[in-house]
């Protein structure tokens, strides 16, 4: 990740001159029917992958399933249309789950909309000020620390639905509060939910292993069909045709209906605006880091070069539109972007198709979403948490880095889990700066002693 963040700052001379140059405007010179078909196929496959993830991540964020889809549709379309990457796929991601849940709990959904819109404005300003290369100053230890911390909070947050626990009306937000409720109410464990969740988790694990181990036709089947869709379908069949009746999206969100995202302008009350300013900056920083990292990863996969400032402007516009159309914060999603590339996507058309396919689902197939069991959603998010945890990198830093880096890593991780991302990133940056200054002073002192 460290190398990737550094490479994201190496912008070509042409990109330095042109702050805003959407990739979509440059693809049609050599575009043909074959490329169009590849982009359409990739867009459809990515939409199938994004469908359960968008729903699951919205629920993990304390929002409704529909709001996750609104985000993937609106922000996904706008960012693909305006973005500085040919293949970046944007939508709701796990990195935002805890901060979104906290904002909703403290300031309601309108507070989240205001924070998301403000974050979008901040991102646009960063892009216009050519700040795309400043992301390199975010220490690697901080990004790994808060990413691992977010993974742990997501895992903790899904234990309730995976085990079918009854919290008796309590709605904890912080990870510590959730753990207290889990321990206190563990005796309410629902074995039916546990069985359904375990089956879903087994499908997700085994399917992904088979996708890597098999060859030939089997490899195509396991590689092209997302494991999450298989788990969702099996979960729906189990709940519909066996005695294993558990909570579903429809039972928890009975008002969920098909329909277009609706534009709604929030009332920008001064006290709410002031209250969410730290959250808006956190959302902007996370969106910038994750989207530019996603761009760098995809650049390597297709031999391309993204425009980081254009991407920041597009991410800003996407978040503004997402907030105004009932969505939650969005950013580039590395896993969905990689899936886009692996399935033939080579232009922003694939990202636009992905958004349009999700819109079709929202309008036509929403009743099916109501049948998805909550333990299956929890199982999907367990896998998301594991994949984003970066535990190997966490251990590697602890083994090979200096004391200062390890302290920054661990403190950022702990504060992310115990408090929130705002505190974690703020304290992490202060500690990183302190240890950097100490290191420079020591180096200067040693250099002086050598001269003597």
C-alpha positions as CSV (number, residue, x, y, z in Angstrom):
1,X,0.0,0.0,0.0
2,X,2.8,2.4,0.8
3,X,4.3,2.0,-2.6
4,X,0.9,2.4,-4.2
5,X,0.3,5.7,-2.3
6,X,3.7,7.0,-3.4
7,X,3.0,6.1,-7.0
8,X,-0.3,7.8,-6.9
9,X,1.5,11.1,-6.7
10,X,3.6,10.6,-9.8
11,X,1.5,12.6,-12.2
12,X,2.6,13.2,-15.8
13,X,3.4,16.7,-17.0
14,X,0.2,16.7,-19.1
15,X,-1.9,16.0,-16.0
16,X,-0.2,18.7,-14.1
17,X,-1.4,21.2,-16.7
18,X,-4.9,19.9,-17.0
19,X,-6.5,19.7,-13.5
20,X,-9.8,18.4,-14.8
21,X,-9.8,16.1,-17.8
22,X,-12.3,13.2,-17.5
23,X,-11.1,10.0,-19.0
24,X,-14.5,9.5,-20.7
25,X,-13.7,12.4,-23.1
26,X,-10.5,10.7,-24.4
27,X,-11.7,7.1,-25.0
28,X,-13.8,7.5,-28.2
29,X,-10.9,8.1,-30.6
30,X,-10.0,4.4,-30.8
31,X,-13.2,3.0,-29.3
32,X,-15.0,0.2,-31.2
33,X,-17.8,-2.4,-30.9
34,X,-15.5,-5.0,-29.4
35,X,-14.4,-2.7,-26.6
36,X,-18.0,-1.6,-26.0
37,X,-19.1,-5.3,-25.6
38,X,-16.3,-5.9,-23.2
39,X,-17.2,-2.9,-21.1
40,X,-20.9,-3.8,-21.0
41,X,-20.1,-7.4,-19.9
42,X,-17.7,-6.2,-17.2
43,X,-20.2,-3.6,-16.0
44,X,-22.9,-6.2,-15.7
45,X,-20.7,-8.6,-13.7
46,X,-19.5,-5.8,-11.4
47,X,-23.1,-4.7,-10.8
48,X,-23.9,-8.3,-9.7
49,X,-21.0,-8.1,-7.3
50,X,-21.9,-4.7,-6.1
51,X,-25.6,-5.5,-5.5
52,X,-25.3,-7.5,-2.2
53,X,-22.3,-5.5,-1.1
54,X,-24.1,-2.1,-1.5
55,X,-27.0,-3.5,0.5
56,X,-24.8,-5.0,3.2
57,X,-22.5,-2.0,3.6
58,X,-25.5,0.3,3.9
59,X,-27.0,-1.9,6.7
60,X,-23.5,-2.0,8.4
61,X,-23.5,1.9,8.3
62,X,-26.9,2.2,10.0
63,X,-28.6,3.2,6.7
64,X,-31.3,1.4,4.8
65,X,-30.5,-1.1,2.0
66,X,-32.0,1.2,-0.6
67,X,-29.6,4.0,0.4
68,X,-26.7,1.7,-0.4
69,X,-28.1,1.1,-3.8
70,X,-28.7,4.9,-4.3
71,X,-25.1,5.4,-3.5
72,X,-23.8,2.8,-5.9
73,X,-26.1,4.1,-8.7
74,X,-25.8,7.9,-8.3
75,X,-22.1,8.2,-7.1
76,X,-21.1,5.3,-9.3
77,X,-22.5,6.9,-12.4
78,X,-21.3,10.5,-11.7
79,X,-17.7,9.4,-10.7
80,X,-17.4,7.1,-13.8
81,X,-18.6,9.9,-16.0
82,X,-16.3,12.6,-14.6
83,X,-13.4,10.5,-13.2
84,X,-9.7,10.5,-13.9
85,X,-9.5,6.7,-14.1
86,X,-10.6,4.5,-17.0
87,X,-11.7,1.6,-14.8
88,X,-12.3,2.8,-11.2
89,X,-15.6,1.6,-9.8
90,X,-17.1,3.7,-7.0
91,X,-19.8,3.2,-4.4
92,X,-20.2,2.6,-0.7
93,X,-17.2,0.9,1.0
94,X,-16.5,-0.6,4.4
95,X,-14.1,2.2,5.4
96,X,-17.1,4.5,5.9
97,X,-19.3,2.1,7.9
98,X,-18.4,3.2,11.4
99,X,-18.2,6.9,10.8
100,X,-21.5,6.9,8.9
101,X,-23.2,5.0,11.7
102,X,-21.8,7.5,14.2
103,X,-23.0,10.5,12.2
104,X,-26.5,9.1,11.9
105,X,-26.7,8.3,15.6
106,X,-25.5,11.8,16.6
107,X,-27.1,14.0,13.9
108,X,-29.6,11.9,12.1
109,X,-29.6,11.2,8.4
110,X,-29.9,14.8,7.5
111,X,-26.6,15.4,9.4
112,X,-25.1,12.6,7.3
113,X,-26.3,14.3,4.1
114,X,-24.8,17.6,5.1
115,X,-21.5,15.9,6.0
116,X,-21.4,14.0,2.7
117,X,-22.1,17.2,0.7
118,X,-19.5,19.1,2.6
119,X,-17.0,16.3,2.0
120,X,-17.8,16.5,-1.7
121,X,-17.1,20.2,-1.7
122,X,-13.8,19.6,0.1
123,X,-12.8,17.0,-2.4
124,X,-13.5,19.3,-5.3
125,X,-11.5,22.1,-3.7
126,X,-8.6,19.6,-3.2
127,X,-8.7,18.6,-6.8
128,X,-8.9,22.2,-8.1
129,X,-5.9,23.0,-5.9
130,X,-3.9,20.1,-7.4
131,X,-3.7,18.4,-4.0
132,X,-3.9,14.9,-5.5
133,X,-0.2,14.3,-4.7
134,X,-0.5,15.5,-1.1
135,X,-2.1,12.1,-0.2
136,X,1.5,10.7,0.0
137,X,1.9,12.6,3.3
138,X,-0.6,10.3,5.0
139,X,1.7,7.8,6.8
140,X,1.3,4.1,5.7
141,X,1.0,3.1,9.4
142,X,-2.1,5.3,9.8
143,X,-3.8,3.9,6.7
144,X,-3.1,0.3,7.8
145,X,-4.2,1.1,11.4
146,X,-7.6,2.6,10.6
147,X,-8.2,0.0,7.9
148,X,-7.6,-2.8,10.3
149,X,-9.6,-1.0,13.0
150,X,-12.6,-0.6,10.6
151,X,-12.4,-4.3,9.8
152,X,-12.7,-5.2,13.4
153,X,-15.6,-2.9,14.0
154,X,-17.5,-4.3,11.0
155,X,-16.9,-7.8,12.3
156,X,-18.2,-6.9,15.8
157,X,-21.2,-5.2,14.3
158,X,-22.3,-8.2,12.4
159,X,-22.2,-10.8,15.3
160,X,-25.7,-9.8,16.4
161,X,-27.3,-10.8,13.0
162,X,-25.1,-13.8,12.5
163,X,-26.1,-15.3,15.8
164,X,-29.7,-13.9,15.7
165,X,-29.2,-12.2,19.1
166,X,-32.0,-10.0,20.6
167,X,-30.7,-6.8,22.0
168,X,-34.1,-5.9,23.5
169,X,-34.5,-2.6,21.7
170,X,-30.9,-1.4,22.5
171,X,-29.2,0.2,19.5
172,X,-25.5,0.5,20.3
173,X,-23.3,2.4,17.9
174,X,-19.7,2.0,19.1
175,X,-17.9,-1.3,18.9
176,X,-17.4,-1.4,22.7
177,X,-21.1,-0.9,23.3
178,X,-22.0,-3.6,20.8
179,X,-19.6,-6.1,22.6
180,X,-21.3,-5.3,25.9
181,X,-24.7,-6.1,24.4
182,X,-23.4,-9.2,22.7
183,X,-22.1,-10.6,26.0
184,X,-25.2,-9.5,27.9
185,X,-27.6,-11.0,25.4
186,X,-25.7,-14.1,24.3
187,X,-28.3,-16.4,25.8
188,X,-30.8,-15.2,23.2
189,X,-28.7,-16.9,20.5
190,X,-31.0,-18.2,17.7
191,X,-29.6,-21.5,16.3
192,X,-31.6,-21.1,13.1
193,X,-29.8,-17.8,12.4
194,X,-26.5,-19.4,13.2
195,X,-27.1,-22.3,10.8
196,X,-28.1,-20.0,8.0
197,X,-25.2,-17.7,8.6
198,X,-22.8,-20.6,8.8
199,X,-24.0,-22.0,5.5
200,X,-23.6,-18.6,3.9
201,X,-20.1,-18.2,5.3
202,X,-19.1,-21.7,4.1
203,X,-20.4,-20.9,0.6
204,X,-18.4,-17.7,0.5
205,X,-15.2,-19.3,1.7
206,X,-15.4,-22.5,-0.4
207,X,-16.6,-20.7,-3.6
208,X,-13.6,-18.3,-3.4
209,X,-11.2,-21.2,-2.9
210,X,-12.6,-23.1,-5.8
211,X,-12.3,-19.9,-8.0
212,X,-8.6,-20.0,-7.3
213,X,-7.9,-23.8,-7.4
214,X,-10.0,-25.0,-10.3
215,X,-9.2,-24.9,-14.0
216,X,-11.1,-25.0,-17.3
217,X,-14.9,-24.6,-17.4
218,X,-15.1,-24.9,-13.6
219,X,-12.7,-22.0,-13.2
220,X,-14.9,-19.9,-15.4
221,X,-18.0,-20.8,-13.5
222,X,-16.5,-20.1,-10.0
223,X,-14.5,-17.1,-11.3
224,X,-17.3,-15.3,-13.1
225,X,-20.2,-15.9,-10.7
226,X,-19.7,-13.9,-7.5
227,X,-19.7,-16.0,-4.3
228,X,-21.9,-13.4,-2.6
229,X,-24.7,-13.8,-5.1
230,X,-24.6,-17.6,-4.6
231,X,-24.8,-17.2,-0.9
232,X,-27.7,-14.8,-1.2
233,X,-29.7,-17.1,-3.5
234,X,-29.1,-20.1,-1.3
235,X,-30.0,-18.1,1.8
236,X,-33.3,-17.0,0.2
237,X,-34.1,-20.6,-0.8
238,X,-33.4,-21.9,2.7
239,X,-35.6,-19.3,4.4
240,X,-38.4,-19.7,1.9
241,X,-38.6,-23.5,1.7
242,X,-37.2,-24.9,5.0
243,X,-38.2,-24.4,8.7
244,X,-35.1,-22.2,9.2
245,X,-37.1,-18.9,9.4
246,X,-34.9,-15.9,10.4
247,X,-35.0,-12.2,10.1
248,X,-34.8,-10.9,6.5
249,X,-34.2,-7.4,5.0
250,X,-38.0,-7.2,4.4
251,X,-38.8,-8.0,8.0
252,X,-36.5,-5.3,9.4
253,X,-37.2,-2.8,6.6
254,X,-40.9,-3.2,5.7
255,X,-41.0,0.2,4.0
256,X,-38.4,-0.8,1.4
257,X,-39.9,-0.2,-2.0
258,X,-38.8,0.0,-5.6
259,X,-38.4,3.5,-7.0
260,X,-36.0,6.1,-8.3
261,X,-33.7,7.9,-5.9
262,X,-35.4,11.2,-5.0
263,X,-33.6,14.6,-4.9
264,X,-33.9,16.3,-1.5
265,X,-32.0,19.4,-0.3
266,X,-31.2,19.3,3.4
267,X,-31.7,22.3,5.6
268,X,-28.2,23.5,6.3
269,X,-28.7,24.5,10.0
270,X,-25.6,26.2,11.4
271,X,-25.4,24.0,14.5
272,X,-25.6,20.8,12.4
273,X,-23.0,22.1,9.9
274,X,-20.6,23.0,12.7
275,X,-21.2,19.6,14.4
276,X,-20.3,17.6,11.3
277,X,-17.3,19.5,10.1
278,X,-14.8,17.0,11.5
279,X,-16.8,14.2,10.0
280,X,-16.9,15.9,6.6
281,X,-13.1,16.2,6.6
282,X,-12.7,12.6,7.7
283,X,-15.0,11.4,4.9
284,X,-13.0,13.6,2.4
285,X,-9.7,12.2,3.5
286,X,-10.9,8.6,3.4
287,X,-12.5,9.1,0.0
288,X,-9.3,10.6,-1.4
289,X,-7.0,7.9,0.0
290,X,-9.2,5.0,-1.0
291,X,-10.1,6.2,-4.4
292,X,-6.5,7.2,-5.4
293,X,-5.2,3.9,-4.0
294,X,-7.8,2.1,-6.1
295,X,-6.7,4.1,-9.2
296,X,-3.0,3.1,-8.6
297,X,-3.9,-0.6,-8.3
298,X,-5.9,-0.5,-11.5
299,X,-3.2,1.5,-13.3
300,X,-0.8,-1.4,-12.7
301,X,-3.3,-3.9,-13.9
302,X,-4.0,-2.2,-17.3
303,X,-0.8,-0.2,-17.8
304,X,-2.6,3.1,-17.6
305,X,-2.1,6.4,-15.8
306,X,-4.9,8.1,-13.9
307,X,-5.3,11.9,-13.3
308,X,-5.4,12.2,-9.5
309,X,-6.8,15.7,-9.4
310,X,-9.6,14.9,-11.9
311,X,-10.4,11.9,-9.8
312,X,-10.7,14.0,-6.6
313,X,-13.0,16.4,-8.4
314,X,-15.2,13.5,-9.6
315,X,-15.3,11.9,-6.2
316,X,-16.4,15.3,-4.8
317,X,-19.2,15.6,-7.4
318,X,-20.2,12.0,-6.8
319,X,-20.5,12.5,-3.1
320,X,-22.5,15.7,-3.4
321,X,-24.9,14.0,-5.8
322,X,-25.1,10.9,-3.6
323,X,-26.0,12.9,-0.5
324,X,-28.6,15.0,-2.4
325,X,-30.3,11.8,-3.8
326,X,-30.5,9.9,-0.5
327,X,-27.2,8.1,-0.5
328,X,-24.3,7.7,1.8
329,X,-20.6,8.6,1.2
330,X,-18.9,6.9,-1.7
331,X,-15.3,6.3,-2.9
332,X,-13.4,4.1,-5.3
333,X,-13.8,0.4,-4.3
334,X,-10.6,-1.6,-4.9
335,X,-12.2,-5.0,-5.0
336,X,-15.0,-3.9,-7.5
337,X,-12.4,-2.1,-9.6
338,X,-10.2,-5.2,-9.8
339,X,-13.2,-7.3,-10.8
340,X,-14.0,-4.7,-13.5
341,X,-10.5,-5.0,-14.9
342,X,-10.4,-8.9,-14.7
343,X,-13.7,-9.1,-16.6
344,X,-12.6,-6.9,-19.5
345,X,-13.6,-3.4,-18.4
346,X,-11.2,-0.8,-20.0
347,X,-13.1,2.5,-20.0
348,X,-15.6,4.5,-17.9
349,X,-18.4,3.0,-19.9
350,X,-18.1,-0.1,-17.7
351,X,-18.6,2.0,-14.5
352,X,-21.6,3.7,-16.1
353,X,-23.1,0.3,-17.1
354,X,-22.6,-1.0,-13.6
355,X,-24.7,1.9,-12.2
356,X,-27.4,1.5,-14.8
357,X,-27.8,-2.2,-14.1
358,X,-28.1,-1.5,-10.4
359,X,-30.8,1.1,-11.2
360,X,-32.6,-1.6,-13.2
361,X,-32.5,-3.9,-10.2
362,X,-33.7,-1.1,-7.9
363,X,-36.7,-0.5,-10.2
364,X,-37.7,-4.1,-11.1
365,X,-36.2,-6.6,-8.6
366,X,-36.3,-4.9,-5.3
367,X,-39.0,-7.3,-3.9
368,X,-36.3,-10.0,-4.1
369,X,-34.0,-8.0,-1.8
370,X,-36.5,-8.2,0.9
371,X,-36.1,-12.0,1.0
372,X,-32.3,-11.8,1.8
373,X,-31.7,-13.3,5.3
374,X,-29.8,-11.0,7.7
375,X,-27.3,-13.8,8.7
376,X,-26.3,-14.0,5.0
377,X,-25.7,-10.2,5.0
378,X,-23.6,-10.7,8.2
379,X,-21.6,-13.5,6.5
380,X,-20.9,-11.3,3.5
381,X,-19.6,-8.6,5.8
382,X,-17.4,-11.0,7.7
383,X,-15.6,-11.7,4.4
384,X,-15.4,-8.0,3.6
385,X,-13.9,-7.4,7.0
386,X,-11.3,-10.2,6.6
387,X,-10.4,-9.0,3.1
388,X,-9.8,-5.4,4.2
389,X,-8.2,-6.2,7.6
390,X,-4.6,-6.2,6.2
391,X,-3.6,-8.3,9.1
392,X,-0.5,-9.6,7.3
393,X,0.7,-6.1,6.7
394,X,-0.2,-5.2,10.3
395,X,2.0,-8.0,11.6
396,X,4.8,-7.2,9.1
397,X,5.0,-3.6,10.4
398,X,5.1,-4.7,14.0
399,X,8.0,-7.1,13.2
400,X,10.1,-4.9,10.9
401,X,9.4,-1.2,11.8
402,X,10.7,1.1,14.5
403,X,9.0,1.7,17.8
404,X,7.5,5.0,16.6
405,X,5.8,3.4,13.6
406,X,4.5,0.6,15.7
407,X,3.1,3.0,18.3
408,X,1.3,5.0,15.5
409,X,-0.1,1.8,14.0
410,X,-1.4,0.4,17.2
411,X,-2.8,3.7,18.6
412,X,-4.6,4.4,15.3
413,X,-6.0,0.9,15.3
414,X,-7.2,1.0,19.0
415,X,-8.7,4.5,18.7
416,X,-10.6,3.4,15.5
417,X,-12.2,0.5,17.4
418,X,-12.7,2.2,20.8
419,X,-13.6,5.7,19.7
420,X,-13.9,6.8,16.0
421,X,-12.0,7.5,12.9
422,X,-11.9,11.2,13.5
423,X,-10.0,10.7,16.7
424,X,-7.9,7.9,15.3
425,X,-6.7,9.8,12.2
426,X,-6.1,13.0,14.2
427,X,-4.1,11.4,17.0
428,X,-2.3,9.2,14.5
429,X,-1.2,12.2,12.4
430,X,0.0,14.1,15.5
431,X,2.0,11.1,16.8
432,X,3.5,10.4,13.3
433,X,4.6,14.1,13.1
434,X,6.1,13.9,16.6
435,X,8.1,10.7,15.9
436,X,9.2,12.1,12.5
437,X,10.6,15.3,14.2
438,X,12.3,13.2,16.9
439,X,13.9,11.0,14.1
440,X,15.1,14.1,12.3
441,X,16.5,15.6,15.5
442,X,18.4,12.4,16.3
443,X,19.8,12.2,12.7
444,X,20.9,15.9,12.9
445,X,22.5,15.3,16.3
446,X,24.3,12.2,15.1
447,X,25.5,14.1,12.0
448,X,26.9,16.8,14.2
449,X,28.7,14.3,16.4
450,X,30.2,12.7,13.3
451,X,31.6,16.1,12.1
452,X,33.2,16.6,15.5
